[in-house]
Amino acid sequence: MPMYEWICRECNSYWDREYPIGKAPIRTKCPECKKLCSRYYQNQNVAISFKDDGCGNKNSTAGDFHTVKQRYRKFAKEGYDQDSANKFLHREIAESKSRQDDEAHRYKPVYLRPDKLVESGRARKLNDREVSEKINSARKLTEHTYDKAKIEPTRPTKQY
């Protein structure tokens, strides 16, 4: 079954659920703030394939989606046979190598919105005293670690 995505613009939460094709509601309640939210269409791509990906069906034509799904349930329960396991392993190794060689997809960007985190109550801003305490605590832990490892660190010139 396809996955459908929703996003809550109020509390910045994001969730997805499986629904039959064309049966997903346009709006649903947010699991966190319980407000009515719309579907998120930005990441949705149409990708329908009725061929197996090489893990289950040995002749690589599955026939229909439900047959493939049942086959995967069987593999999850009983494990792969030797040929299917080898196909799966070699395909994953090849995909992993191609991802390592692809500079554009090596790292995925993360965009944090601190103001939204503060507004939603998931984070709070530290005052100057708390920042100073955290820096001193980190310094003590670092010194303890260096002392335990018997390594002489370079001392910072500026004291907080």
N, CA, C and O of each residue as an XYZ file, in Angstrom:
640
protein
N       0.834     -1.191      0.000
C       0.000      0.000      0.000
C       0.874      1.248      0.000
O       1.952      1.255      0.595
N       0.418      2.289     -0.656
C       1.232      3.509     -0.681
C       1.186      4.262      0.639
O       0.224      4.168      1.402
N       2.252      5.008      0.885
C       2.333      5.846      2.078
C       1.899      7.253      1.707
O       2.329      7.796      0.690
N       1.044      7.842      2.538
C       0.609      9.215      2.352
C       1.146     10.037      3.519
O       1.232      9.549      4.645
N       1.504     11.281      3.241
C       2.162     12.124      4.238
C       1.289     13.320      4.590
O       0.556     13.846      3.753
N       1.387     13.742      5.864
C       0.709     14.943      6.336
C       1.709     15.773      7.104
O       2.700     15.257      7.620
N       1.440     17.070      7.177
C       2.307     17.962      7.932
C       1.424     18.950      8.690
O       0.440     19.458      8.153
N       1.786     19.214      9.938
C       1.063     20.183     10.758
C       1.905     21.451     10.799
O       3.027     21.444     11.305
N       1.372     22.509     10.277
C       2.107     23.770     10.234
C       2.094     24.463     11.593
O       2.893     25.369     11.832
N       1.194     24.046     12.485
C       1.106     24.655     13.820
C       2.235     24.167     14.734
O       2.941     24.967     15.348
N       2.391     22.852     14.814
C       3.383     22.309     15.760
C       4.586     21.683     15.056
O       5.413     21.043     15.705
N       4.695     21.859     13.734
C       5.840     21.352     12.973
C       6.000     19.838     13.042
O       7.125     19.343     12.973
N       4.918     19.096     13.175
C       5.073     17.645     13.178
C       4.741     17.095     11.793
O       4.019     17.716     11.013
N       5.279     15.936     11.516
C       5.195     15.319     10.215
C       4.937     13.843     10.441
O       5.619     13.221     11.255
N       3.964     13.262      9.737
C       3.672     11.849      9.915
C       3.174     11.268      8.599
O       2.754     11.994      7.698
N       3.230      9.940      8.510
C       2.722      9.271      7.318
C       1.974      8.010      7.728
O       2.197      7.453      8.803
N       1.085      7.576      6.848
C       0.282      6.376      7.087
C       0.044      5.673      5.761
O       0.099      6.290      4.697
N      -0.221      4.382      5.839
C      -0.552      3.604      4.654
C      -2.059      3.619      4.429
O      -2.831      3.432      5.370
N      -2.476      3.839      3.198
C      -3.875      3.763      2.795
C      -3.922      3.124      1.419
O      -2.949      3.209      0.671
N      -5.039      2.480      1.065
C      -5.166      1.981     -0.304
C      -5.092      3.150     -1.296
O      -5.362      4.296     -0.938
N      -4.728      2.848     -2.528
C      -4.573      3.897     -3.542
C      -5.874      4.676     -3.678
O      -6.940      4.101     -3.899
N      -5.766      5.991     -3.540
C      -6.913      6.880     -3.700
C      -7.851      6.946     -2.506
O      -8.873      7.628     -2.581
N      -7.546      6.269     -1.414
C      -8.448      6.233     -0.262
C      -7.975      7.084      0.914
O      -8.646      7.129      1.944
N      -6.846      7.750      0.782
C      -6.321      8.557      1.887
C      -7.131      9.839      2.016
O      -7.455     10.466      1.008
N      -7.467     10.245      3.255
C      -8.205     11.497      3.421
C      -7.312     12.698      3.106
O      -6.093     12.646      3.269
N      -7.949     13.778      2.653
C      -7.203     14.994      2.330
C      -6.750     15.686      3.611
O      -5.648     16.231      3.667
N      -7.597     15.667      4.641
C      -7.264     16.300      5.918
C      -7.447     15.285      7.036
O      -8.344     14.444      6.988
N      -6.587     15.373      8.041
C      -6.685     14.498      9.202
C      -6.165     15.244     10.426
O      -5.521     16.285     10.295
N      -6.441     14.714     11.610
C      -6.004     15.381     12.842
C      -4.544     15.088     13.129
O      -4.061     13.974     12.930
N      -3.856     16.113     13.598
C      -2.454     15.988     13.983
C      -2.365     15.101     15.224
O      -3.140     15.296     16.160
N      -1.445     14.130     15.263
C      -1.321     13.264     16.434
C      -0.829     14.008     17.681
O      -1.019     13.528     18.799
N      -0.199     15.172     17.501
C       0.338     15.904     18.652
C      -0.610     16.978     19.162
O      -0.977     16.974     20.337
N      -1.013     17.904     18.280
C      -1.821     19.038     18.746
C      -3.307     18.860     18.448
O      -4.117     19.687     18.866
N      -3.682     17.793     17.730
C      -5.078     17.448     17.435
C      -5.792     18.456     16.535
O      -7.022     18.467     16.484
N      -5.044     19.303     15.825
C      -5.663     20.237     14.884
C      -5.776     19.559     13.527
O      -5.000     18.660     13.203
N      -6.758     20.000     12.732
C      -6.981     19.440     11.422
C      -5.886     19.917     10.459
O      -5.656     21.118     10.323
N      -5.214     18.972      9.794
C      -4.077     19.297      8.940
C      -4.288     18.728      7.547
O      -5.024     17.758      7.360
N      -3.635     19.344      6.576
C      -3.758     18.932      5.185
C      -2.656     17.949      4.803
O      -1.630     17.845      5.474
N      -2.899     17.224      3.697
C      -1.885     16.320      3.185
C      -0.687     17.099      2.693
O      -0.805     18.261      2.306
N       0.454     16.465      2.709
C       1.710     17.063      2.261
C       2.057     16.417      0.931
O       2.349     15.223      0.877
N       2.026     17.199     -0.143
C       2.219     16.669     -1.485
C       3.625     16.869     -2.026
O       3.940     16.329     -3.086
N       4.470     17.608     -1.358
C       5.759     17.984     -1.927
C       6.663     16.790     -2.204
O       7.331     16.765     -3.238
N       6.707     15.801     -1.316
C       7.623     14.677     -1.493
C       6.986     13.492     -2.219
O       7.604     12.432     -2.309
N       5.781     13.643     -2.732
C       5.090     12.511     -3.316
C       5.470     12.349     -4.779
O       5.336     13.270     -5.584
N       5.938     11.179     -5.092
C       6.282     10.826     -6.461
C       5.441      9.638     -6.875
O       5.106      8.792     -6.046
N       5.104      9.567     -8.128
C       4.368      8.413     -8.625
C       5.395      7.401     -9.092
O       6.142      7.643    -10.040
N       5.423      6.268     -8.415
C       6.363      5.218     -8.770
C       5.658      3.882     -8.592
O       5.672      3.301     -7.507
N       5.050      3.408     -9.650
C       4.330      2.144     -9.582
C       5.085      1.134    -10.428
O       5.407      1.387    -11.589
N       5.357      0.006     -9.835
C       6.038     -1.051    -10.549
C       5.425     -2.370    -10.138
O       5.215     -2.623     -8.951
N       5.137     -3.211    -11.114
C       4.577     -4.514    -10.814
C       5.609     -5.614    -11.012
O       5.265     -6.788    -11.148
N       6.875     -5.221    -11.027
C       7.951     -6.195    -11.089
C       8.592     -6.294     -9.717
O       8.638     -5.329     -8.955
N       9.074     -7.465     -9.433
C       9.776     -7.659     -8.170
C      11.161     -7.024     -8.291
O      11.675     -6.848     -9.395
N      11.761     -6.680     -7.146
C      13.057     -6.011     -7.192
C      14.218     -6.987     -7.073
O      15.340     -6.561     -6.800
N      13.990     -8.264     -7.267
C      15.089     -9.215     -7.249
C      15.238     -9.954     -5.950
O      16.141    -10.781     -5.824
N      14.393     -9.693     -4.976
C      14.523    -10.366     -3.694
C      13.669    -11.620     -3.610
O      14.004    -12.547     -2.874
N      12.587    -11.661     -4.343
C      11.673    -12.761     -4.140
C      11.437    -13.610     -5.351
O      11.725    -14.807     -5.333
N      10.927    -13.031     -6.389
C      10.525    -13.793     -7.553
C      11.735    -14.063     -8.432
O      12.405    -13.127     -8.870
N      12.020    -15.324     -8.693
C      13.248    -15.671     -9.389
C      13.251    -15.273    -10.856
O      14.319    -15.055    -11.428
N      12.059    -15.170    -11.490
C      12.046    -14.756    -12.897
C      11.815    -13.252    -13.028
O      11.654    -12.758    -14.144
N      11.795    -12.519    -11.930
C      11.740    -11.058    -11.827
C      10.494    -10.411    -12.424
O      10.518     -9.227    -12.761
N       9.415    -11.161    -12.560
C       8.117    -10.554    -12.885
C       7.129    -11.052    -11.848
O       6.858    -12.250    -11.756
N       6.599    -10.137    -11.078
C       5.776    -10.529     -9.942
C       4.321    -10.739    -10.301
O       3.667    -11.599     -9.710
N       3.801     -9.993    -11.236
C       2.398    -10.147    -11.576
C       1.555     -9.071    -10.946
O       1.038     -8.215    -11.663
N       1.390     -9.071     -9.643
C       0.631     -8.000     -9.000
C       1.215     -7.665     -7.639
O       1.986     -8.433     -7.062
N       0.837     -6.525     -7.154
C       1.382     -5.967     -5.915
C       1.149     -6.877     -4.716
O       2.045     -7.053     -3.891
N      -0.054     -7.460     -4.610
C      -0.385     -8.270     -3.437
C       0.421     -9.561     -3.378
O       0.736    -10.042     -2.290
N       0.757    -10.126     -4.535
C       1.602    -11.315     -4.565
C       2.983    -10.985     -4.006
O       3.533    -11.747     -3.211
N       3.537     -9.857     -4.419
C       4.847     -9.437     -3.936
C       4.794     -9.169     -2.438
O       5.704     -9.550     -1.702
N       3.726     -8.510     -1.985
C       3.589     -8.196     -0.565
C       3.529     -9.479      0.271
O       4.151     -9.557      1.331
N       2.790    -10.473     -0.196
C       2.707    -11.747      0.530
C       4.067    -12.436      0.551
O       4.452    -13.034      1.555
N       4.789    -12.349     -0.562
C       6.108    -12.964     -0.627
C       7.042    -12.316      0.394
O       7.802    -13.013      1.067
N       6.991    -10.987      0.514
C       7.839    -10.296      1.484
C       7.447    -10.643      2.915
O       8.309    -10.745      3.788
N       6.171    -10.820      3.156
C       5.745    -11.254      4.501
C       6.330    -12.625      4.821
O       6.782    -12.873      5.939
N       6.316    -13.512      3.826
C       6.889    -14.842      4.020
C       8.390    -14.745      4.296
O       8.902    -15.421      5.188
N       9.105    -13.891      3.521
C      10.531    -13.716      3.748
C      10.797    -13.149      5.145
O      11.751    -13.554      5.809
N       9.958    -12.218      5.586
C      10.142    -11.622      6.910
C       9.937    -12.667      7.999
O      10.594    -12.628      9.039
N       9.021    -13.600      7.756
C       8.713    -14.614      8.767
C       9.719    -15.771      8.737
O      10.213    -16.196      9.781
N      10.020    -16.278      7.530
C      10.828    -17.495      7.408
C      12.265    -17.245      6.949
O      13.117    -18.123      7.081
N      12.541    -16.052      6.409
C      13.870    -15.767      5.895
C      13.948    -16.023      4.401
O      13.054    -16.642      3.824
N      15.013    -15.550      3.776
C      15.216    -15.693      2.338
C      15.762    -17.067      1.999
O      16.417    -17.704      2.825
N      15.489    -17.527      0.772
C      16.197    -18.691      0.272
C      17.574    -18.203     -0.213
O      17.801    -16.996     -0.302
N      18.475    -19.115     -0.522
C      19.862    -18.751     -0.826
C      19.977    -17.820     -2.032
O      20.703    -16.828     -1.974
N      19.269    -18.126     -3.127
C      19.368    -17.292     -4.336
C      18.851    -15.883     -4.076
O      19.493    -14.907     -4.463
N      17.701    -15.768     -3.425
C      17.116    -14.451     -3.150
C      17.995    -13.656     -2.206
O      18.150    -12.447     -2.375
N      18.575    -14.320     -1.208
C      19.456    -13.626     -0.260
C      20.691    -13.091     -0.972
O      21.123    -11.970     -0.706
N      21.262    -13.881     -1.871
C      22.444    -13.426     -2.616
C      22.114    -12.252     -3.530
O      22.885    -11.296     -3.618
N      20.952    -12.319     -4.223
C      20.535    -11.195     -5.074
C      20.375     -9.933     -4.235
O      20.843     -8.858     -4.612
N      19.712    -10.078     -3.101
C      19.477     -8.932     -2.218
C      20.811     -8.355     -1.742
O      21.014     -7.143     -1.799
N      21.706     -9.202     -1.280
C      22.998     -8.763     -0.770
C      23.813     -8.040     -1.840
O      24.344     -6.961     -1.579
N      23.920     -8.612     -3.034
C      24.716     -8.000     -4.094
C      24.101     -6.684     -4.568
O      24.826     -5.741     -4.887
N      22.765     -6.614     -4.618
C      22.122     -5.360     -5.018
C      22.378     -4.277     -3.971
O      22.667     -3.136     -4.329
N      22.277     -4.612     -2.695
C      22.516     -3.632     -1.631
C      23.971     -3.165     -1.615
O      24.237     -1.987     -1.381
N      24.902     -4.066     -1.859
C      26.319     -3.681     -1.915
C      26.558     -2.717     -3.079
O      27.256     -1.715     -2.921
N      25.983     -3.016     -4.241
C      26.152     -2.143     -5.414
C      25.527     -0.775     -5.165
O      26.126      0.247     -5.498
N      24.320     -0.744     -4.579
C      23.670      0.534     -4.290
C      24.455      1.337     -3.266
O      24.563      2.558     -3.379
N      24.999      0.659     -2.273
C      25.783      1.336     -1.248
C      27.042      1.961     -1.855
O      27.395      3.094     -1.529
N      27.712      1.225     -2.730
C      28.908      1.763     -3.387
C      28.559      2.963     -4.258
O      29.287      3.956     -4.267
N      27.447      2.879     -4.991
C      27.073      4.012     -5.853
C      26.704      5.235     -5.014
O      26.988      6.362     -5.418
N      26.078      5.033     -3.859
C      25.751      6.170     -2.978
C      27.022      6.782     -2.404
O      27.089      7.999     -2.233
N      28.023      5.977     -2.106
C      29.276      6.504     -1.584
C      30.016      7.332     -2.636
O      30.690      8.306     -2.301
N      29.889      6.944     -3.903
C      30.572      7.654     -4.983
C      29.833      8.907     -5.425
O      30.420      9.764     -6.086
N      28.569      9.030     -5.079
C      27.750     10.151     -5.521
C      27.890     11.311     -4.544
O      27.334     11.277     -3.445
N      28.636     12.341     -4.948
C      28.889     13.498     -4.074
C      27.612     14.234     -3.696
O      27.493     14.731     -2.576
N      26.665     14.308     -4.609
C      25.461     15.100     -4.377
C      24.570     14.511     -3.289
O      23.849     15.245     -2.613
N      24.614     13.201     -3.117
C      23.712     12.564     -2.157
C      24.438     11.988     -0.949
O      23.864     11.209     -0.187
N      25.682     12.365     -0.778
C      26.446     11.805      0.336
C      25.912     12.292      1.682
O      25.820     11.518      2.635
N      25.566     13.555      1.756
C      25.061     14.125      3.002
C      23.705     14.752      2.748
O      23.485     15.391      1.719
N      22.806     14.566      3.686
C      21.478     15.148      3.553
C      21.411     16.386      4.439
O      21.750     16.311      5.620
N      20.980     17.525      3.895
C      20.936     18.740      4.714
C      19.838     18.682      5.768
O      18.776     18.103      5.541
N      20.102     19.276      6.902
C      19.121     19.361      7.983
C      18.860     20.832      8.248
O      19.788     21.607      8.481
N      17.614     21.202      8.213
C      17.241     22.584      8.441
C      16.498     22.687      9.761
O      15.345     22.270      9.865
N      17.153     23.237     10.760
C      16.535     23.411     12.071
C      15.896     24.783     12.154
O      16.430     25.762     11.632
N      14.762     24.849     12.806
C      14.079     26.112     13.029
C      13.976     26.311     14.534
O      12.959     25.950     15.125
N      15.005     26.877     15.176
C      15.002     27.023     16.633
C      13.806     27.816     17.144
O      13.264     27.502     18.203
N      13.393     28.831     16.410
C      12.256     29.628     16.863
C      10.989     28.778     16.956
O      10.198     28.952     17.883
N      10.787     27.864     16.013
C       9.616     26.975     16.056
C       9.731     25.976     17.204
O       8.731     25.653     17.844
N      10.940     25.485     17.469
C      11.133     24.556     18.585
C      10.822     25.240     19.917
O      10.219     24.638     20.805
N      11.236     26.496     20.049
C      10.961     27.251     21.272
C       9.466     27.500     21.398
O       8.901     27.346     22.481
N       8.822     27.884     20.301
C       7.382     28.148     20.329
C       6.577     26.912     20.707
O       5.591     27.009     21.439
N       6.994     25.758     20.213
C       6.239     24.531     20.481
C       6.558     23.934     21.849
O       5.899     22.983     22.270
N       7.557     24.471     22.549
C       7.901     23.961     23.873
C       8.873     22.788     23.844
O       9.131     22.181     24.883
N       9.412     22.461     22.683
C      10.364     21.351     22.585
C      11.777     21.776     22.942
O      12.643     20.932     23.174
N      12.012     23.078     22.986
C      13.326     23.606     23.345
C      13.125     24.926     24.064
O      12.057     25.533     23.995
N      14.170     25.359     24.756
C      14.098     26.666     25.401
C      15.448     27.335     25.267
O      16.480     26.683     25.114
N      15.412     28.646     25.327
C      16.632     29.428     25.215
C      17.306     29.485     26.582
O      16.638     29.672     27.600
N      18.626     29.322     26.606
C      19.373     29.378     27.861
C      19.761     30.819     28.167
O      20.047     31.611     27.269
N      19.764     31.139     29.471
C      20.247     32.471     29.844
C      21.766     32.408     29.989
O      22.357     31.334     29.874
N      22.390     33.543     30.238
C      23.860     33.618     30.287
C      24.455     32.727     31.367
O      25.493     32.101     31.152
N      23.812     32.666     32.515
C      24.312     31.838     33.615
C      24.294     30.358     33.219
O      25.255     29.634     33.480
N      23.203     29.907     32.591
C      23.100     28.503     32.178
C      24.128     28.163     31.100
O      24.698     27.072     31.109
N      24.363     29.078     30.186
C      25.376     28.864     29.155
C      26.746     28.708     29.801
O      27.513     27.813     29.444
N      27.046     29.588     30.755
C      28.324     29.523     31.459
C      28.478     28.195     32.203
O      29.549     27.587     32.174
N      27.409     27.743     32.871
C      27.458     26.462     33.589
C      27.697     25.299     32.628
O      28.472     24.394     32.936
N      27.049     25.314     31.486
C      27.219     24.236     30.504
C      28.647     24.210     29.963
O      29.227     23.138     29.790
N      29.212     25.384     29.696
C      30.588     25.456     29.202
C      31.558     24.930     30.254
O      32.474     24.173     29.933
N      31.360     25.330     31.517
C      32.233     24.839     32.593
C      32.095     23.339     32.788
O      33.087     22.646     33.010
N      30.871     22.837     32.705
C      30.648     21.392     32.838
C      31.349     20.639     31.712
O      31.984     19.612     31.952
N      31.237     21.146     30.481
C      31.904     20.510     29.344
C      33.418     20.550     29.517
O      34.110     19.583     29.196
N      33.927     21.665     30.022
C      35.366     21.797     30.254
C      35.839     20.757     31.284
O      36.864     20.105     31.084
N      35.084     20.608     32.388
C      35.471     19.630     33.419
C      35.448     18.210     32.872
O      36.353     17.420     33.141
N      34.404     17.886     32.098
C      34.329     16.544     31.518
C      35.487     16.297     30.555
O      36.055     15.205     30.531
N      35.836     17.303     29.769
C      36.945     17.176     28.826
C      38.258     16.985     29.569
O      39.063     16.127     29.206
N      38.477     17.785     30.611
C      39.704     17.644     31.403
C      39.785     16.265     32.033
O      40.848     15.646     32.042
N      38.661     15.778     32.562
C      38.630     14.452     33.182
C      38.987     13.378     32.151
O      39.748     12.455     32.441
N      38.428     13.510     30.951
C      38.695     12.529     29.894
C      40.158     12.558     29.481
O      40.779     11.508     29.313
N      40.715     13.761     29.314
C      42.136     13.866     28.961
C      43.026     13.333     30.080
O      44.017     12.656     29.808
N      42.685     13.628     31.333
C      43.472     13.127     32.459
C      43.435     11.607     32.507
O      44.458     10.961     32.731
N      42.254     11.041     32.296
C      42.101      9.590     32.340
C      42.906      8.923     31.220
O      43.470      7.845     31.405
N      42.952      9.592     30.036
C      43.698      9.050     28.901
C      45.178      9.411     28.966
O      45.966      8.952     28.139
N      45.560     10.229     29.942
C      46.941     10.683     30.115
C      47.456     11.404     28.875
O      48.553     11.141     28.381
N      46.618     12.329     28.388
C      46.972     13.161     27.240
C      46.967     14.607     27.704
O      46.074     15.029     28.438
N      47.965     15.363     27.274
C      48.031     16.776     27.637
C      47.361     17.609     26.542
O      47.921     17.756     25.456
N      46.176     18.154     26.809
C      45.505     18.952     25.781
C      46.123     20.345     25.693
O      46.804     20.799     26.613
N      45.876     20.995     24.596
C      46.275     22.396     24.493
C      45.239     23.215     25.235
O      44.039     23.062     25.004
N      45.686     24.067     26.108
C      44.779     24.859     26.938
C      44.301     26.078     26.162
O      45.090     26.731     25.479
N      43.010     26.387     26.267
C      42.504     27.603     25.612
C      43.025     28.837     26.330
O      43.229     28.818     27.543
N      43.237     29.899     25.583
C      43.744     31.128     26.190
C      42.625     31.934     26.848
O      42.870     32.668     27.806
N      41.409     31.803     26.344
C      40.304     32.574     26.878
C      39.548     31.745     27.927
O      39.171     30.600     27.676
N      39.340     32.331     29.080
C      38.574     31.673     30.134
C      37.167     32.254     30.164
O      36.993     33.468     30.056
N      36.185     31.411     30.307
C      34.791     31.868     30.309
C      34.324     32.168     31.720
O      33.176     32.566     31.919
